[in-house]
Amino acid sequence: VEELARRVESSALEQARVVVCAGAGVGSREGWQLVCELADELGGEAVATREACARGFAPADREVGVGARRVSPRLYLACGASGSPQHLAAISGDAEIVAIDEDASAPIFRVAQYGLVGDLHAIVPELLRELRAGKALEAALAGAAADAAVEAARAAAARAKREAAAGIVVAESGGGAEVSEVSEVDDDGETPKPAVTG
């Protein structure tokens, strides 16, 4: 069972379109948890550099690098990862890299398409707040859209009922049926019955 779980986890990581990486700069297991939260919010996977794993900040089975795991995401968000060649070699060249690090001269910024120079412990929580606020807004808009759809359906049903009442009415008689059109509904809401001829 454990082996199966490892294989499933490995497959999920290899297929992840978004990967968030914790480098030594996360500084602690709490920093690693921040990275995990960000990965969850982005619908991705959390990984770590060899240094972060060696220092006990992240589990060893999450290491990405030469001799460890390789990843091929569309988006790679590096948090406190300096960008060592050993680490970068395990990332697909097609990945769009976004880096967060306090050291503006870190090698990661030379390969990143976007970079944020600053304390990840301040930046990541702010990113999480923005992402969660966006999801809350999306949920509220979705709820409003659902309410509007219900109201539109009710209005359409009421309109169809009115049109049916003011539309074609078939009157049956022993010798067959004739069709008359009724242009409007009586004030009492009843449909006038058409005259039927033999």
N, C-alpha and C positions, 0 to 999 in steps of 0.2 A: 504494500500500500504506500509506504514512504517513497519507494522508488518511482512509483507511478506519479505521485504528487510532485516529485522533483522533475520528472519529464514534462509534466503539464506546465509547471512553473517556468522551466527552461524554454518551452515552446512559446509561452506567452511573452517572455522577455525578447526572444528572437524576432517575434512578429510585431512587437509594439511599435506603433507609429510615433509615439511620444515617449521620450526617455528623459528622466531628470536625474542628474548625477550629483552625488555628494563627494566633494574632495576633502582633503585634510582641513581645509578652511572652515568646515562646519563646526569643528572644535569639540564636539561631544555627541553622545547618543541623542540628546535633545535636538541637536542640530540635524541629525539624521532623520528624526521624526518629522521635522519641518519639511525636509525634502520629500519624505513619504506622503505627507499631506498634500503637497503641491502636485506630486505625481497623480494622486487620487483625483484631485480636482480637475486635472487636465486629461483624465482618462488614460493615463500612461503607466509606466513602470519606473520604479526607483532603483538606481544602481549606485555603485561607489568606486572610487579609485583604489588602487592597491594600498596607498598610504592611509586612506581613511579606514580600510579594513584592518590593516596592520595595527593601527592605534586603537582598535576595538570600537570605533564609532559606528561601524556598519557590519552586518554579517558577511562572512567570507564568501558565501555563495552568491553574493550580489556584485562581486568584483568584475569590472570590465577592464580588459587590457590584454596585451600579448601574453599568451599562456593561460588566459582565463576566458571569460565570455567575450563574444563579439556582438555588436548590435547594429541594426540598419534602420534607424528611425527616420522619419521625415523631419522631426524637431528634436534637437538634443539641447537640453538646458543644463548647463554646468554651473553648479553652486559651490564656490570655494575650491574649484579644481584648477590647478595651475596650468595644466595642459602639457604634461610630459609626452614625449614621443611614444613611449610604451603604451600610454593610455589612448592617445589619439589614433594610433595605428589600428585599434580595435573598433573604430567607429567608421561606418560607411561614409565614403566621400560624398554621397548624395545628401547627407544630413545637413539641415540648416542649424547652425550652432548659435546659441544665445548664451553668453557668459556673464556671471555675476561674481565679482571678486574685488577685494579691497586694494589689491596691488595692480595699478594701472599698467605696469610693465610685465605682467604675467604673460607667458607664451600663448595662453588660451586666446587672448585678444587678437593675436596675429592671424588666427584661423576662424575666429567667430564672425558671423555676419552682423551680429548685434552684441553690444556689450554694455553692462551697467557696472560702473566702478563705485563700490560702496560696501557697507556691512550687510551681508546676506541675512543676518538675524533681524535686520530692520526691513530689508527689501522684500524678503519672502513673505513675512506676515502681511505686508501691504498688498502683495500680489494675491494672496489668499482672500483677503477682504474684498478686493475688486472682483475676483472670480465669483465668489459667493454672492456678492451683491448683484452681479450680472445674471446669475442663475435665478436668484429670487425675482428679478425683474422679468426674466423670460417666463417663469412660472406664473407670475401675475398676469402678464400679457396673454399667455396661453389660456388662463382661466377666463379672462375677459372675452377672448375670442370664442371660447366654448359657450359662454353665456349669450353672446351675440348670435352664434349659430343656432342655439335653441330658440331664441326669439324670432330669428328669420324663418325657421321651420314652422313655428306656430303661426306666424303671419301668412306664410305661404299656404298652410292648411286652411286657415280662415278664408283666404282669398279664393282658394279652390272651391270651398263650400259655397261661397257666394256666387261664384261663376256657374257652378252646377245648378244652383237654384234659379238663376236668371238665364240659363241656356236652353238647350233643346230638351223638350219634354215629350215623351211618347205616351199617347192615350190609346188604350186598347178597347176594342168593341168586338162584338160577336162576328162581324164581317171582316175583321182585320184591324189594322191600325193606321192612323194618320199621324203625321209629325207636324207639330206647330212650334214656332219659336216664340219665346216669351222674353220681352226686352227688359223687364224689371220685376222686382219682387214687391208684393203688396206691403203696405205699411206695417201690417201685423206679422211680417216675416214669412207669410205663406205664399207659395207659388200659385198664381192663377192657373186654373186648369183650362187647357185648350178645349175648344169646341170640337166634338167628334161627330162626324157625319157618317151616315150609313154607307 
